[in-house]
C-alpha cells in the first residue's frame, strides 16, 4: 500500500488540531466554563480548593466584541451561579440566588425571609456532611424556600444577624453565600445585574485540600468524595 505524502499527513494533523481548538473555544465561550473556588464563603456546598463546571447557555449568549448578551434568562431561586462582580467585572464570584426582581428580602436572627415568608431550617449533624474546616464553630442546617433545598451554616455565637428589608430591583438578583456569617455578598456590595451572570454551577470536577498535604507539605490531598459531585 502506498503511503500518503508527509505533507498530506501533516495537513490532516493540523486541520484536526484546528478543529479541536475551535470546538474548545466555542464550548468555553458559549456553553461551559471551569472555575476554581478560592474561599470558604459557599461552605458547606462548595469548599476552597473545589474546581467547578458552570453551564453558560441559560444566562445568554455573548455578542462577539461586545459586553452585551442575547437570550438572557432569569435564574431560578436557589441556583448557585457564577457572575461578574458589580463594580469590578474582571472578578468572578460564586453565590446562591435567593431573591428575584420585585421580591422583598430580609434576614431576621440569621433566618432568611422572602416576601415575608420565613425559610424553613432543619438542623444537620456534622457527621452527615463529613469533615470541613472550622465545623466545631458553626451550626449547619438544611434551608428550604420555595422549592429549593440546600445546606447553610452560621457561627455558633449569640450575635443576632439582621439585614434589610430590601426590594430586588428590575433586571437584578439578590445573592448570598451559604456560609452566611462569612460571605461577601449582596448585603455588602449590592444586587447583581442579570447581564453579569456567567453560568449556573453544575458539578465539582476536582477538589484539592491544601490543609491536608503530603510529600513534605508540597502537594495537596484530593477530596475523592467530592469529585463529580453535583451542586444543589
Secondary structure, DSSP 8 states (H G I E B T S, - for coil): -----HHHHHHHHHHHHHHHHHHHHHIIIIIEEEEE--SSTTTTTS-TTEEEEEE-GGG-EE-TTSS-EES-----TT-EEEEEETTEEEEEEEEEEEE-TT-EEEEETTEEEETTEE-EEEEE-HHHH---TTGGGEEEEEEEETTEEEEEEEESSS----EEEEE--TTEEEEE-SBGGG--SHHHH--EEGGGEEEEEEEEEEEEEEEEEETTTTEEEE-GGGTTEE--
